[in-house]
Amino acid sequence: MRHQRRINHLGRTAAHRKAMLSNMACSLILHKRISTTLAKAKELRKFIEPLVTKSKNDTTHSRRTVFAYLHNKYAVTELYREISQKIAERPGGYTRILKTGFRKGDNAEMCIIEFVDYNETYTQAKETKKATKTRRSRSKKAAEAPAAEVAPVEEAPAAEATPAE
């Protein structure tokens, strides 16, 4: 039984898994989106999100710590120059996983993992969605009724205050 075994080993040794996640993280940083299996994407998300959070603090120590995980100076430079600037105000959740179907050979579930701030189609879709109206139309009676109820309530306290003084 797998009680309290939280790490998905992905059928690899520890060294191979660490190298694979490092390479996938570098590819994600340099290309902003990659296609992989769902299991690898979920592990990659756990691997890369702390590194992106660490990149918000641009110090020599944090750069060396991130380089110890990635082993690619171009990926570290890209992470600190562009990605950290774009996600500076985001409190977390830097990546998005989009399922794309199943692989033909072994029926593995495939997906695309990408940085949230780099997909312009989703940000534009959310802006247009906010501008749309509701599907139900509001009747004029519903709009006028609250205004008519509010006016007498405001006049009543003024009438009570006059005789008391």
Order of alpha helices (4+ residues) and beta strands (2+ residues): alpha-beta-alpha-alpha-alpha-beta-beta-alpha-alpha
